[in-house]
Amino acid sequence: MLALTSISNSLLKRFRDVRQATMQFRAPLTPEDLMVQSCPEASPVKWHLAHTSWFFETFVLSEFVAGYQPFHPDFRWLFNSYYKSLGEMPEKKLRASFSRPSLDQILAYRCHVDTAIARMLEHTPQDEALRRIVLGLEHEQQHLELIATDVKHALFTNPLHPAYVAAPASFGGNSVHIAPPLDWISFSPGYPGRPGITEVGITPDPAAIESFSFDNETPHHPVYIAPFRVASRLTTCAEYLAFIDENGYSRPELWLSEGWDIMRAEGWQAPLYWQRDASKSGWSIYTLHGFRPLDELSETPVCHLSFFEADAFARWSGHRLPTEFEWEFVAAQQPIEGNLLEQESLHPSPATATAKKARVPQQIYGDVWEWTQSPYTGYPGYKPLPGALGEYNGKFMSSQIVLRGGSCVTPRSHIRATYRNFFSPGTRWQFSGLRLARDGAS
C-alpha cells in the first residue's frame, strides 16, 4: 500500500466527514420517513442516500478505477437524476415508489462506494479523479441541505405534524432578544478613476485541486454596480406579518403578473408553513422542531417565501431586492460565519444588536437563502464542464432566479461569496427569505 499524499489524506478525511454528516442527519428518521416524497420539488431521503453514492460511482469510480465492479447494474439508471447524456432514468415523481431496493441495500451501497473511494485515495489517483471527488463532496452537501428541506415538508404534510428533533432550550426569538431596528448601509463600488466598476465570480486555479467552485461561478469578470444601500439585516416575520395585515396578498399592483396568477391559483395567503390558529386570531409556524406560535418567532427572519412574495414585499415597503452582484460585493468583504447547519438551530435566528460604528450587514451567511432580482444565466465566457457533468448547472439557465448566502441548513464549508443558488420563482419549500435594497449611497 502506498503512503497517502498530503492531498489524498486530507481529502479522505473530508470525504468521511461529509458522508458521515449525511448519515447523522438521517439518524432521527424512521425507515418510513425515508420513503416520503411530499411535493414535486422533493425526493425521498432514501433516494438521496443512493443518488449521492451513485454520483461517486458514476463519475469517479467507473471512470478512474480499472476493473471497478458496480454495486448493482440497475443502479446506474435507477438513481440517475437528470443526466440525459447517460441514458434514461425514472420520472422524479416515482421516487417514492422505490420500496425496492431495500434500505439495507442502499446502506450497503454507500458502504461499497465509501470503501472503494478510500481504497482509490490510498493509491494516489490522478488529479482529475481528485477533482471529481471534491465535486462529489460538494454535490453531497447540496443533497444534505435538500434532505433537510424535504424532511421538513414531509413531516409538515403528515397530519400529526411531528418534529424532526426537539427544540434546543435557546430556540425562539423573543425569548432571547429583539431584532435591532432595520438600518441602511451604503456601498459605492469601484476603483480609483473607475467608479462603479468591480469584479465578481472566480477563475479557478487548475493546480489548486481542493479549492472548489462550481462552473456557474466562473469566470471572474468585471461588472458595473451603481451606488446602493442594503438593509442591515434580513426581513423578519413581524415585518412580513405587517405586509399580510395590510392585504399584501390582495393587491395586484404589488405583484409581478406571473406571481399574481400563481399566488391566486395556489391560494397563498402567507409564507409556506404559516397556519392560522383555529380561532383565526393568530398564526403558528411549522419548524423542524414542530409548530411554534408566531409570537415566539416574530423576530426571526421570514423564510419559505417564493421570489414573487419577496418581490411583492419589497415593492410594498418602497424598496427592492438586491442584484446578485450587489450581494456578492457586500459578501466578499465579510467572513463566512453565521447561523449555518453546524449551529444545529435548523431555523433562522434573530439578528443581534451591534455597535453603531459597526456599519456591517448582519446575517449575510446562513439563516435564509436571499432572493435576488437577478435571472440565472451564464457569466460572459462561461463554459460548462465537459461531458455529462456539463449538465450539472448549465442546462438550468432558463426561467430561474439567483439566491445567495446559504441558510440554517447549509454546511459552513459549502458556502462562499461567489456561490450561486437558483430556483424557479414560484419555489417556496426552500429556506428562502429576503434582504431589502435601495438605490443610491445616501
N, C-alpha and C positions, 0 to 999 in steps of 0.2 A: 504494500500500500504506500503510495507516495505521500509525502508530507503535504498538508494543506498550505496553499499560498495564503498570504495575508488577506487578499480579497475574497478567496473562496471561503476562508474561515469566518470572516465577518458576515459574508452573505449566507452561509449556512445558519449562523446564529439568528440572523434576521428572518430567514425562511421559517425556522422553527417557531420564532416568536409570533410571526404573523399568522401562521397556520393554527397555533395554539389559541390566539386571540379569537379566532372564529369559533373554535370549539368551546371556549369559555363562555362566549355569548350564547351559544346554543344550549348550554348546560341546564338552565332553569326550565327548559321547554320539554313537554312530553312528546312521545312519538306521534301522537295525534296532532299536536300543534304543528309539527314539522310538515304536515301534509296540506295545510290550508293555503289556498290562493284566493284571496277575498276581493280583489279588484283587478282590472285588466293590466295595471302597471306592475302588479306584484308577482312574485314567484314563491312557491313553497320553499321553506328553509332546506328541506331535504334536497331539492333541486340545486339550490345554491351550493350546498356541500359537495355535490357531484360536479357541477359545472366548473367550479374553481379548480378542482383536480383535473378535469378534462382539459382545461387551458394549459396546464403544465405538461400533461401527457401529449397533447396535440402539437403544441408549438415549441416544446423543448425536448422532451424525451424521444418522441418519434422521429425528430429531425436530427438530433445530435448524439444519440446513443446507438451505436452499431448493434444490431440484433435485438433491440428492445422489443419485449413482448407486451402488447397492450393488455390491460387487466381483463377486458371483455370486448370482443369485436363489435358488438352493438352499441357500446358506449360512445363511439366516435360520432355517430349521427344522433343518438338519443339525447345527448347532453350538449349538442351544438346549440348555440343561442340564436345567432343571426348571420353567421359567416357563410354566405351563399356560395362562395367560390369553393367551399369544402364539401358541398353537396346538400342534400335535403336534411330537414330537421322537423320534429313535430311542431304543430302550432303551439304558440305560447299558452293559449287558453287551456290546453290539455295537460299542462304540467301537474295539476292537482290529481290527475288520474294515474300517476305513476306509483301505484301501490307496489308494483314490482319494477325494478329490483328493490329488495328489502332494505331497510335502514342498515341492517348488519352488513349487507353487501356494499352499500355506499361508504360506510365507515371503513370497511376493508379496502375499498378502492382508494380512499385517502391514505391509508397506511402504505399501500402498494406504491403510490406516487411519491409519498414522503421518503420512503426508503430508497427509491430509485434516484430521486434528486440528491439526497445525501451522498449516495454512492458516486453519483456523477461529479459532485463537487470535490470528492476525495481524489479525483484523477485529473485535476487542473484542466477543465474544459476550455474550449476556445472562447474568445471574447464575445462573439455573437451569442453563444449559448448563455453566458453570464448576463448579457443584456436582456435576453428573453426571460431569464429567471427574475430579474428585477422588475420587468414589465408584468410578469405573472403575480408578483407580490403586490404591486400597485393595483392590479386587477382584483386580487382577493380583498384588499382593503376597501375597494369600491363596493364589493359584494357584501362585506361585513356591514357597511353602512346601509345597504339595501335590505339586508336581513332585519336590521333594527326598524326600518320604516315599514317593511312588510309585516313583521310581527305585530307592530303597533296597530296596523289596520286590521289584521286578522283577529286580534283579541278584542278590538273595539266592536267589530261586527258580531262577535259572539254575544248572544242575549244576556249572558252573565257578566259581561264586561270585566273579565278577570284582569288582575295586574300581572305584568311580566315579572316584576320583583317588588318587594315592599319599598316604600319611600324611605330615603335616609332622614335622619332627625332634622337636618337643616333644610329639607325640601320646602319650597314655597317662597313667595315673595315678601308679603307684608310682615310675616313672622321674623324676617331677617332685617330688611331695611327697605326704604322707599327709593325708587329710582330717582336720580337727580333731575332737575329741570332740563329740558332739551335746550342745547346751546348750538351755535353755528361756528364752525371752524373754517377759516379761509385758506385757499391754496391758489398759488399763481405759478403754474409750471413754466419751465423754460430755462434757457441758458443765456448768459450774457450776450446781448446782441441778437438773440433768437427767442423772443418772448413767445410762450405757448408751445414751443417745440420740446418734446420729451420722447422717451423711448419706452416701449413695453415689449412683453414677450421675452423669449430666451432662445439663444442659439447654443445647442448642446455641444460640449467638448467630447468628441468621439473617444478620447483616451480616458475620460472620467466615467468609468463603467457604472459606478454606484450612484453617480449624480444623475437624477432622473427628471425628465419632463415628458409629458405626452406630446405627440406630434402636433396637436391643435394649439399648443402654447408657442409654437415656433412659426417663423423665425423672429429674432429680435429686430425691431424696426421702429422708425420714428413715427410719431403721431402729433397732431395739434390738439391741445386742450386749452380752451379759454379759461380765464379765472373762474373759480367756482367755490361754493361752500357746501360742506356736508354736515349733517346732524351729528352731534357729539355722541349719540348712542342710537340704538335701534328703537323702532316704534314699539310701544308697549301695548299690552292687552287693554289697559284702561283707555288709551288714546284711540285704539281701534273701536272700542265699545261706543265712544262718542260718535264715531262715523256711523255705526249701526243705529244709534239712538236718533241721529239726525236724518234718518231714512236714506242712508247711503246706497242701500240695495234697491231703492225705488226711484232713483234719479238718473234717467238715461243720459243727461248731459255730462255726467261724470265718467261714463264708461265708453271704452272702445266698442265699436259696433259688434264685433265678433264676441267680445267679452259679455256684453249685454245679452246677446242671444243665448250663449252658453249658460250664463247665470240664471236666466229665466227658465230655460229648458231643464236645468238640473235642480231648480228650486233652492239655490243657495240663499241663505239669509244671514250667514255668519261663517267664520272660518271652519274648515273641517275639524271635527272633534268637539265643537261647541254645541251644547244642548241646553235648551231652556228647561228650567225646573218645572215640575208638574203644575205649580201654581202660576207659571208664566211670569213670576216676579223677579227671576234672576237666571243666571247662567252657570253651568258647570262645564268643565273641560276634561276630556279624557286624556290621560297621560300614560306612559309605560308603568306608572305606579297606581293606575286606576283613576277613577273620576275624582276631581277636586273642584271645590267651588271657585268660581271666577274671582271672588274677593281675595282668595288666597294667592292667586296668580296674577293679579291685576298689574303688578309692577314688572312682570317678566315680559320679554319680547313676544309679540304676537307671532304665531307660526302656523304652518299649514294653510298658507294663502296661495292662490293662483297668481300669476303675473297680472291678470286682469283686475283682481281685487287690490293688489298692491298699487297698481297704476291708478285705479279709481280713488283709493285713499289719498294718494299723493295729490291728485287733482283737487279733491275736496279740501285738503289742507292748504292749498295755494302753492304747492311746491311741485317737485318732480322726482323721479327715480334717477340715480346717478348713471352715467355711462360706465361700461366695464373698464374703460381706460382711466376715467376719473378714480374709480375704486382702486385699480391697481396702483396708480400713482400714490394714493394715500397709504395703501397696504405695504408697499415696498419700503416704507420708512418705519414700519412697526415690527417688533419682534413677534415671532409666531408663538403666541400664548393666548389662553382663553378657556372658555368652557367647552372643551372637546371631550371625546369619548373617555379618555383616561381619568377625567374628573368623576365619572360614573354618576353624574346627576341625571343623565338621559332626558333632560328637559332644559329649555333656555332658562338662564338665571338673570336676575335684575342687574342693571349697571350699578356701579358704586360711585359715591361722591368723590371727586378729585379736587386737588388744589386748583384755584382759579388760574394760576400761572401755567398749569399743565394743559396746554392747548393741543391735546392729542385725542382723537376719537377713540371711544371705547368699543369693545365688542367687535373689532374688525375680524378677528378669527373666532370661530366657534359660535355657539348659541343657535343661529339660524343661517341657512344659505340666503344671501341677499340678492333679491331680484334686481337686475339692472334693466335699462331700457334698450340694451344692445342686442341685435339679432346675432345668432350664432352662425358665423361664416368663417372661412379661412383667412388667415393673415396674408398680406402681399408676399408672394413667393412660397406660400405653403405647399408642402409636398407630403402626402400621406406615406406611411410606411409601405415598403414593397410587399407584394403577395397578399395573402388573406388578411394579414394584420392591418393592411390599409383600410379594411372595413371597420376598424375599431372606432374611429371618430369621424372620418371624413364623410361617410355616407349619410350622416345625420345633419349635415349642414344645410338644412331646409326647414323652415317653419318652427324653429326652436329659439328660445331666448336664453341668454347667458346669465348664470348666477355665480356669485363669488363668495369666498370666505369660509366655507365649511360650516358645520353645525355641531350640536352637542353629541352627535353620534359619529362624527368624523375622527378617525385616528390622527393624532398630532403629527406623526411622521408622514402623513399622506397629503397635507395641505401646504400651500405656499402662495406667494403673492400672484404668481402667474397662472395659477390653476383656474381652468375654465370649465365649470359645470354647465349643463344645458338640459332644459326640459321644454316640452311644448307648453304654451302659455296657459293652458287650462289645468295644468297639473297641480294637485293640492296635497297628495299623500306624502310628499317630501317635507322635511323640516325646513320650510322656506318662509322668509319674512321680508322685512324691508328697512332700509335706512333712507331718509329723505335727503334731497339735494336741492340746490338752487343756483341760479346764475350769479356771476359777479363775486368779487372777493371782499366786498364791503357792503 
